[in-house]
């Protein structure tokens, strides 16, 4: 596209301000290390200094930028924000000495910001408190969205628009809660923060330390799955903690726009929302089926089977990735059910990853209409979703997403297979990376330390594409995007 039509300065300005914000957040983690008298205080000072300088350089080069943001600038900003945040977010990990290479540090950082939750760490309990908190914080930031945060707390930029928002918010349909994007962003972040604080209190009452409660609340609401313990939630072996975590994972997998309206007293919105009803019944039926299978085939007591079954179903379908059991050793039939739920994801507009229940519902409706069309070929059969007829452009986008998803899965499994992974591991790494889930299959169920370096970088790319749902990233590789 002609340079005169592309507002490069506003991109630099936006990226610069956000990197300065990231540097300030690093200092908070350094302060936590100071309070706990850990040894990585200097690490966060160094990382914050480098990040601040980079942000200042970009912001100065973006001064006096015109504030007009079009679709082209929106897609570039969203993609570059996530890449730069992950690259600079890797600095505390790399400088701390806990990671063997920058590749490992970047993998951990991208896994955090994309809320994937996959890790290369064998022992997380040796990490300093600051590094543990940084792992949790970056997931919390990535859960609701970095762009959404910037629109909520940096109105001085005066460049907020819904093109930026919809390029980052996951799901096929975004429902506005306010005409002004900054107001909408603040309301969503206020709700997100409020639920996080409530979860901190409930986990603290369950016996967690205050630090563990905060870290797990951040990663639960983000559906991220990073834990401060090697055995994740299983460390506490508490029915109360598991129950509270299941409830808030389920809430985090619900559309935050729907949650906001419910908290405003509009309870009828739940009944009207087809996606929520499908989400609820899929979780309920899958949990019952898995619990029953665990009772009969895994030699668990009825109570333990219910606890494990519902916890793992909600954890996987919301792409949180917390574990209370090693499901990689379960019989194939039980593992197959979890693999199916890996494809789903939770609701559109939630912090979960993968395809989303909304798309599943719409695919089912479109398929049903096609069956009707075979009998009545001239019938006009609109697709309704939550009481509204969906435009043809959205239908085309749905099938474009499905095509790219299948194509990317085939290519990625082939790429991982060529890198030396077996077929099960290759499929598992793709599903967990693109779906932002966390646990994989086979040898990469809980740890990705042995994944080849080049596979870690490609896996990081899949995490980014999955978090931004294909189009936002892939458009940047389109010749048409840059031509016009």
N, C-alpha and C positions, 0 to 999 in steps of 0.2 A: 504494500500500500504506500502511497506517497508520504514522505516524511512529514509534510506540513499537516497531514490529517492525524498523525499519531502523536499523542501527548506524552512524550518520553519523560518530561520534567515532572509531571504529576506522579508518574510511577516511581521515580527516584525519591521524590519527597515522601510519598506514602511509605515506601520501604524503609527509608531512613528513620522516620519517626517510630516505626514499629521495632526496628532494631535497637533504638535507644530505650524503648519500653522493655525489651527483652533483657537488656543490660541491667536495668533497674531491678528486675525480678531475680537476676542472678545474685545481686547484692543481698537480697532478702535471704537467699539460701546460705550465703556467706555468713550472715548474721546468726542463722541457726547453728552453723558450725561453731561460731564464737560462743554461743550460749552453752553448747554441749562440750566445748573445749576439744573439738576434733581438729584434725591436722590439715583440712582442705580449705581453710579460710583464704589463704593466698591464691589458691586455684580459682576461686570464684572472683576474686579481685582481678586477676589476670584475664580471665574469660570475659568479665564485664568490661574491662578496659578495651580489649580488642573489639568487642561487639559495639561498644559506644563509639569508638573511633570510626568504625565502618559505617554506623548509622549516621553519625555527624557528617561524614564525607558525602554520603548519598543525599542527605537532607539539604546540605549547602548547594549541591549541584542541582537540586530541584526547586530552589528558591524562585519566587516570582512566576511559578507555573500557573498556567490557566487551569481553572478548577473544573473544567468540563471533562467528564469521564464517559467514554462510550463503551460499547461492548468489547471492543478490542483491548482497551486498556484494562477493563475489569478482569478479563480472563488472564492477561499477563500478570497483573498485580496479584491475583489470588494464587496462581501457581508459584510465582517467585517468592511470595511471602512464606509459603510452606517450605519451599526448598531452602531459603536463607535461614529461616528459623531453625530448621533441622541441622543445617551445617554449623551455625554458630552455637546452637544448643548442644552440639556434640563436644564443644571445647571443654566444659567442666569435666565431662567424662574422660576425655583424652588426657587432659592435664593432670587429673587426679592420680593416674597411674594404675587404676583398677582395670583398664582395658588394654589389651595387647597392641592394638593398632587404631588408627583413626577410622579405619573401615568398621571395626567393632563399635567404636564410639558413635559413628554416624548411624549404624544400624539401630543401636539402642535409642538414639535421639529420634530418628524417623518413626520407629516403632512407638515411641512415646507420644509424639505430637499427633500421629495418625490414629492414636488410641488402639493400635494393634495389640500391644502387650507381649509380643515375642521378645525374648531376651537371649543374649549371648553369655550372660553371667551364670556361673555354676553355683556361686555362693553369694547371695545378696546380703546376707546378714553381717558380712565383714565390711560393708560400705559405711562411710561416715553418714551422720544424720543429714548433713547438707546435701550429699549426693542422693540419698534416699528420698529426701523431700523434693529435689529437683526432678527426679524420675516421676514422682506423683504429680507435681505441679504442671509439668509439660503435658501430661495426659489430660489434666483438667482444662488447660487452655485449649488443647486441640479438640476436646469433646464438644463444647458449644461452638467453637470456631474462633480463629485468630482475627479474621476480618470482622466478625460480629463484635468481638471485644473492642477492636479499634473504633468501630462506629459508635459503640456505647460510651467509651471513656475519653475519646479524643475528638469532640465536636469542633475543636478549633481548626481542624483540617478542612471542614466545610465541604467535603467531597462525598458525603454518604449518598448512596442511591441503591435501589433494589437490584440493579444489575450486579453490583458487587456482592450483595447478600445472596441472591439466588445462585451465583456461581460457586458458592461455598456450602450452602445449606443442602444436606442430602435429601433425596427423595424426588419422585416425579412431579409433585405438586407442592408449591409453597403457599400457605394460607396467610394472608396479611392480618396482623392484629392492630395495626395503626398505619395511617397514610404516610407518616414520617418515619423513615427508616431508623433514625437515631433513637426515637422514642420506642419503636418496636425492639430494637437491640437492647436497650436498657431494661425493658420489662422482662425479656427473656433471660438476661443475665441476672437480674434480681431474683427471679424464680429459681434459676439454676443454683445461685449462691445460697438462697434460703434453704433449699432441700439439702444441700451439702452440709450446712451448719446443723440442721436437724439430725442428719445421719451421724455426724460427729458425736452429738449428745447421746444418741441411742447406742452407738457402739461403745462409747465410754461406760455407759451403764451396764454393758454386757461383759465388762472386765478387761477390755483393751486399754493400754496406756493411752494418754492423750495424744502422743506423737503417732502411734499406730492408728488411732481413730481418725486423726486428720488425714494421714496418708491414704488410708483405705477409703475414706469418704470421697476424697478427690478422685481416686481411680474408679470407684464404683459409679459415681454420677457421670463420669466420662465414658463409662463402659470400656475402660482401658485394660484393667486386669493386673497392672504392676502391683506387687505386694512387697512388704518389708520382711517377709518370711520366706524361707526356701520352699516350704510346703503350702504356701498360700493360705487360704482361709482354713484349711484342714489343721493348721497349727493349733488353733484354739479348741477344736473338737467340741464346739458349742452349738446346740440346736438353736439357741436364742440368736447368736451372731449370724448363723447361716440363714435363719428366717428373716432377720432384718435386712441382710444383704440381698436375699432373693427379692424382697419387696421393693427395695430401692433400685435394684437392677431392672426390675420390671417397669418401674416408673421412669427410669432413664431411657428405657426402650420405647416409651410412649412419646408421641408428638408433644413437644413443649408448648406449642400453640394450643393444643387441646387441653393440656394440664393448666395453662394459664387461664383459659376460659372456665374450666371447672372450678378453679380457686376463686374466680370472680362470681361464682354462684350459678353459672350456666350448666347445670348438671345434665340437661337434656342433650347437650352436645355429645355426650358419651353414647347415648342411644342412637343418635343420628349418624355416628361415625362408623362406616362399614369397616374401615381398616382396623380400628380398635377392637371391634367385635371379632374379626378374623384373628387378630393377634392374640386376644384372650383365649379363644377356643383352641388355637393351635398349641399354645403353651399348656393349657389344661389337659388336652387329649394326649399330647406328647409326654407330659410329665407322668400321667397315669400309666401309659403304655410302658415307658422306660422303668418306672418304679416296679410295675408288675414283672417285667422281664428280669430285673435285678433280684427280685425276691425268689423267682423260680430258678434262675440260671447262675446267679452270683453268690448264692448262699448267704444273703443278707436278711436280717430280721425285718419285719414289716415296717417298723419305724425308721430304721436305717435306710431301707430301700426307698421310702418316701422322701427322706431328707436328701439322699444322694441323687435320686432321679429328678426331682424338681429343681434342685440346685444346678445340676449340670445342664438340664434343658434350658433354664432361664439364662444361665451364664453363656451358653453357646448361641442361642437364638438372638440374644442382645449383643453378641460379639464381645462380651466383657472378658471372658477367658479365665476367671477365677476357677480353681479346681478344689474339690474335696476328695477326689479319687483319681487314680490313673486309669482313664477309660481306654488307653491304648492296649491294655491287657484283657479287656472284656471280650466276650465271644463276638464273632463277626456280626451276627444279627443285631446285637445291641449297639455296636459301633456304627452300623449302617444308619440307624435312626438318628444318631448325632451328626453324621455326615450330611444327611438330608437337611437337618435344621441349620447346618453351616451355610447352606445356600440361601436361606431365607433372609436373615436379618430381622430387625424389629420394624417399628413404624417410620414412615417418612417424617422428617423434622425432629428426629430423636438424635441421641449421640451414638447410636449403633451404626454398624457398617453393613456391607453386602447388598443384596438386591433390594430389599425392603418388602414388607407385607403389602404395601400399596400397589407395587408393581405386580405382585403375585395375584392380587384380587383383580386388577385390570386385565391381566393376561387371561384369567379364567373367564371374565365377562366377554372379552373379545372372542375367545374360542367358542363360548356358548352362542354368541350371535352368529358366528359362522355356521354352526350347526343349523340354526334357524334359517339362515340364508339358503341352505341347500334345499329346503322345503319351499321357501318363499323368496325366489331369487330377486324379485323387484322390490322387496320390502326395504324401507329405510329404518335402520336399526342403530340408533345412537347408543353410545356407551355412557351409562350414568355412574357417577362416583360421588358418594355422599350427597346425593340429590341433585347433582349438576351434570349436565351433558359435557363430556370431554371433547375438546376441539380435535380436529384431525391431526394438527401438528403435534399434539401430545402423543397421539397414537403412533405416529411415525417415529417419534423420539423413543417410545417404549421399545419398539422392535429394533431400532438402531442400537439401543443399549444392549438388548439381548444378543444381537449379532456380534457386537464388539466383545461382549462378555465371553461368549462361546469361542470366538476366534482367539481372544487373548488367552483363554484357558488352554486351548489346544497348543498354541505356540509356546506358552510358558512351560507347560508340562514337558514339551519336547526339548526346550532349552535346558531345563533343570536335569532332564534325563541325559542330555549330551554332556552335562557337567559332571556326571558320575553318580547321580542320585538314582535310586530305583524308582519304579513307577508309583508305588504308594507314597514314598517320601516326596516325589515331585508334585503329585496331586495335593498332598497335604500342605506343602510349602506355598503353593499357589493359593489354595483356599484360605489359609490363615493370613497370608500377606494381602491379597486383594480384598478379602472380606473383613480385614482388620479384626481378626478373631483372637489370636494369641496362640493357643495350643494347636499343634499340627497333628500329623499322623506318623506312625512308625517310629523311626529314629529321631524325629524332630517333634516329639510330643510336647516336651517341656523346655527344651534348650536348643539353641541354634549355634552353639559355639563351634561345632565341627563343620558347619556349612562353608563351602569354599568362598573365598573373598569375593570373587566376581559374582557368585550367586547371592551374596549378601547385598551387594549394590543393586542387582536386578530386583531382589526382593524388596528393597527400599523403594525402588521405582514403582513396583506393584502396590505397595502401601499407599504411596501418594496418589496413584491413579484410582485406587479403590476408595480412598477417603474423599476425593473430589469427584468421584463417579464418572470417570472416563472422559466425558466430553470436554471438560474444562482444560485438561492436560492435552488430550489428543488434538484439539483444535489448533494448538500452537505448532503442531507438526504438519498442518494443512497448508498447502500452497495458496488456496483460496483465501484463507484467513489473512495472510499477509499481502495478498494482491489487491484486495478491495475491502 
